[in-house]
Amino acid sequence: MMQAILNKAIKCFFLACVLIVTDAGAQVKHASKPGVHFWEKDWQSVLTLAKKMHKPIFVDAYTTWCAPCQEMKQKTFTDPNIAAVFNARFINLAIDVEHSAGISFADHYLVTVYPTLFFIDADGRVIKRMEGFADAKQLAAAAANMK
């Protein structure tokens, strides 16, 4: 009986160690990527996370075919100053508004221009909306005005 309990405890400990190492590896991999770190979660999960972390949400509503969207991805979101500010102050979400959950997000927030950038509070209310390409200077100015 005692041996069975000990075996279960060892298995649980081993599983916990594997999960911790796997999660730590994912965090290191994610943190080592330069630029703004965008969450890969659905909208409701991001709202829940924002409430838990007491942070506003930054949303990049984009399409895959949009040239200004791709330019922002390559230039604006990789800017070290933008990355430092946005990774520290916001829950960041990039959402393709032409696929799955992105379609309902676009309908709800009336996205018709790409990219559309949002600063949204944890209750889903828009604080600021920007349409079209924004360079690092413009995006930094918008972030500076957020409380």
N, C-alpha and C positions, 0 to 999 in steps of 0.2 A: 504494500500500500504506500509506504513512505517512498519507495523507489519510483513508483508511478507518478507521484506528486513531484518528486525531484526531476524526473524526466520532462514532465510538462513545463516546469519552471525553466529548465534549460532551453527547451524549444521556444518558449515565449521570449526569453532573454535574447536568444539568437535572432529571432524574427525582428525584435525591436532594434537590435544592432544593425541588421540589414536595412531596415526602413530608415533609420537615422543616417546611415552612410549614403544611401541612395538619395535622400532628400538633400543632404549637404552637398552632394555632387551636383545635383540639379541647380541648387542655389549658386554654387561657384560658377558653373557653366553660364547661368543667366547673368550673374554679376560681371563676368568677364567680357560679355558682349558690350561694345561701346554704344553709346547713345541712350535714348529714352527707352526704358524697359516697359513694354506694353504687356498687360495681363492677358492671358489667353483663357478668359472665362466668359460666361454668358452675362448679359446685362444685369439680371437680378442678383447674381453672385457678386458682381462688382459693386452694386448698391449696398449690399450687406457688408462687404468688406470696407467700404467707405465709412459706413456708420460705425463699424467696429474700430477702425483706425482713426476716426475723427478727421478725415481729410476730404477735400473736394475731389471731384473726378474730372480728368481731362479726357475728352473723346475726339479721336481722329476718325471722322466718318468719310470713308474713301471708297473708290472702285478700283478694280485692277487695271482698267484701261485708261485711267485718268493720268495724263502726263504731269500736271502739277502735283498730284498726289504722290507719284513716284519720286518727283524731285524733292518734295518735303521729306519723304522717307530716306532718301540718299543724302540730303544736305542739312535740312533744318533739324531733324530728329537725331542726327549723329553729331551735332555741334556739342562740344564738351560743356559749355556753359548752360545750354538748354537742358542737356541730360542731367546735370547736377541739380538744377532747380526743380525740374519736373519729377525726377526720381525721388527727391526729398519731400516735395510738398503735395504731390497729387497721386491719386490712383489713376494710372494711364491705361486707356483702352483704345485699340485700333479696331474698327469694325467695318467689314466689307458690307456696304448697305444694299448689295444686290444678291446676297446669299443668306439663306436660313434666318437666323435671329436678327441679322442686320436689316432685313426688309421691314420687320415690325418696328425696329428702332427708327428707321428712316420715316416710316409712316407716322409714328407717334411724335417725332420731333420735326416733321415737315422738311426733310432734307431733299433739296432739289438741285443744289450746287455742290460740285466736288472740287476739292475737299470742303467739308464743313467741319469746323472745329468748335467744340463746346467746352465750357467750364460749367460743371453741374454740381449742385450740392448733393449730399447723401440721401436726400428725400426725392431726388430726381428733378428738381427745379433748375432751370437754366439760369446761370449767373451771367454768362457772357457767351455770345455766339459770333463766330467769324466765318465768313465765306470766302473761298478761294485760297490761293497760295499765300503763305506767310513765311517770310524769311526768319532767321534766328532773332534779329533785332525786333521785329514786329511781335513775334511770339513771346519774347522776354518781356516786352512792354506790357502785353496783355496779362501775363502771369504776375507781374509786379503789382498790378491793380487788384489782384485777388486777395481777400483777407484770410 
